[in-house]
């Protein structure tokens, strides 16, 4: 009996391969709930798992600072975030841009048409509303003003930071703020939805949402990830993200795409 048990134990050890630890795909988004994001990215995560022949787990973080703590720890094999966040992970933590959503993003200051605010000078003494102080649109918008010699802290009577862009448009329409700072594409979207807005000023555009891989990822894996991302819009499951986001697809990205952004943000 003892020999039978010993043989059975040996068979168990030899016959079962250890479970693979999942690779973590990290996303930064302060607008949507974890449930919404999981449903959007489940198909893309499954596609990456098939491409890499290894389990991939999706994780989303709202706050930029918390997200960058994880990139500093090299928690993520693949990241997907606004280009300012990716640029910081590239410069500081050794990540490499691999793909991006086509198009450009730009900060825009806007106000309700009824406010009579139409120029930067009109914003002086008014209440500004934007998202997280470390979000890309907030940072780029403030940099745009400083480039014109305007100190935002002196120019506005108050700067309020909201949890997401939905709160910005809500605050604008309910007279909680006078000026909103958001992505310029949202100005077009909101006016299409019937909001009567005036575009006051638009800043310089930067690359769109970006995927980047950790620096130690093997070249073969990088190619597999890139091919999976490029094919995602036509994949039955992964295409859910593109249908829900409205993005047409993905295009390759390189370090040179972010050199100007790194310079503008003065990343060390």
N, C-alpha and C positions, 0 to 999 in steps of 0.2 A: 504494500500500500504506500509506504514511504517513497519507494522508487517511482511509482506511478505519479504521485503528487509532484515530485521533483521534475520529472519529464514534462508534465503538464505546464508547470511554471516556466520552464525553459522555452517551450513552444510559444507561450504567450509573449515572452520578452522578444524573441526573435521574429515572430510572425507579424507583429503590429508595428507599423512605422509611427514615429512620433508625429503628432499633429503640427501642421505648419502654423506659425504665428501670422495673423493677417497683417498685410501692409496697410498703412493708414493713409487715406486720401483726405486731406484737410481743406476745408472751405471756410472763408470768412464772409459773413453776411449778417448785417445787423437789422435787417428788415423783416425777415420771415421766421416763422416758428420752426422748431426742430422737426415737427411732424410734416410740415409743408415741404421742407427741404429734402427730407428723407424720401418722400414720394417722388419728388422731381429727379433726384439723383440716383435712385435705386437701379434703374436700368443702365446708366452709365457706369456705375460701380460694378455691376455684374459683367459688363463688357470688358472692363479693365481686368477683372478676375480671370476671365477666359483668355484674354490676350497674354497675361503674365503667368498663367497656369498656377496661380497662387491666390488664396483668398485676399480680397481687398475690402477694407471697412471704411465707410464714409463717416466723417466727423465734421461738424460745423461749429464755429465759435463766433459770437456776436462782437465782442470787444476786440479792437485792433491790438491793444497791448497784450491781452491774454493770448491772442493768436500768435503774435511774434515771440512770446515766451516759448511756445511750442516749436516754432521754426528754429529758434536758438538751440533747443534741445534736440533738433533733428528728428522730431517725432514723426514727421510726415515724409513719405516717399514722394508724394505728388501733392502740390498745392494748387488751389484755384482761388484767386482773390483780385481785388482792384490792383491796377499796376503800381500804385504807390507802395502798397503793402508788399507786393512781389519784389519791387525794386529794393526795398529794405532787406528782405530775406536774401536776395541775390548778393547785395553788397556786404551784408554783415554775416550771413550764415551759409554762404556758398551754394545757394540754389541756382539753377540754370533755367531761364525761360525756354519753353519748348513749343508752346502753341498759344494762340489768343483768339478771342472773338473778333471778327473783322469790324473795322470802323474805329472811331475815335470817341473819347469822352472829354467833356469840357465843363468847367464850373460856370454857373449862371446865377446872377442876382435878378430877382423878379419881385413884382409887387402886384396887388390887385389894381386893376385899371382905375377904379374909383378913387384910389388914394392920391392920384396926381403925381406920384413919384415916377419920374421918367429918366433921370440922369444920376450919375454917381454923386454929384453935389447935393441932389435932393435927399440922399440917404443920410446925410449928416444929422445927428441927433435922433435918428429913428431906431426902432427896435429890430434887431436882426435875429432870424431863426435859422438854424442849420442842424445837421446831425452831429454825431460824436465829434468832439474837438480834434480827434486824430484820424477821422475819416478822410479819404482822398479829396472829396469835394470841398470840405472845410479847409484843409491845408492849402489846396491850390487856389481857392477863392481868396483866402487871406494873403497868400503870396502875390496874387494878381493886384490887390489893392496896395500892398507895400511897394510893389514895383512902380506904382504911380505916385509914390511918396505919401501914401495915406496910412496912418496908424489905425487899424480897426478898433482898437480899444478906446481911442479918442474920437473916432468918427461916429460910432454908434452910441446911443444912450444905454443900450443893453444888448448883450449877445446871449441868446438862449440855445442850449443844445438839447435836441430831442432824440428819442430812441430810434426813429426811422423817418423816412421821407413822407410817409403818410401823415405823420404828426405835423410836419412842416406845412403841408398844404392845408391841413385842418386849422392850424394856428393862423395862417394867412386869412383864410375865409372867415374866421371867427374873431378877427381883430385882436388876436393875442400878440401878434407881431406885425410889423409894417413891411419888412423885406424878408424874402426867403432865399436861401442859398442852396442850390441843388444841381444835379446833373442837367445839362442843357436839354437833353432828350426828354426829360420829364416836363420841361416847359411846353414842348410840342404836344406831349401826351395829355397833359392837364388841360391845355386850351382845346384840344380835340374833344375832350370829355365835357367841355362847356364852361370851364373856369375862365373868367375874364381877367387875363393877366397881361402885364406889360413886362417885356424883357428889358431890363435896365442895362446890363453889361454882361458880356460873356468872356471868359478867360481863354487862355491857350489850350488847345486840345492835346490829349495824351493817348497812348495806346489803350485798347479796350481791356476788359477782364482777361486775365492771363493765367495759363497753366505753367508751372515750373516744377522741375524734378530736383531732388536732393543731389548734391554734387557727387556723391559716391555711387550713384546708380550706374550699373554697367551699360555700355553702349548698346548692347543687344536689347536690354530692357527699355532703354530710352526710345529706341526705334519702335519697339512693340507698343509702348505707351502712345507715341505720336501717331502711329498708324491707327490705333484704336480710337483716338480722339478725332482724327480726320474722317474716319468712317462712321462715327457716332450718329450724325444726323440721318443716316440711311438705315441704321440698325433699328429693328422693330421695338426693342425695349429702351435703348439709350436715347432714341429720338424724342422721348417724352419730355426731357429737359428742354429741348429746342422748341418744341411746340408750346410749352408753358411759358418760356422766357421770350419767345418771339425772335430769337437769334437765328440767323440763317445757317450758321455752321461754325467751323473752326479753320484757322489757317496757321501755318508754321510761324514761330517767333524765334528771335535770336537776341543775344546780349546787346547788339547795337541798337535795337529798337528802344532800349531803356536808358541809353547813355545820357540823353538830354534830361530825362526825368530825374535821374540820379543827381545830375548837376544842379537842377533847379531846386531839389529838396535838400541839397547840401549834405547828402548821405556820406558818412565817413567809412 
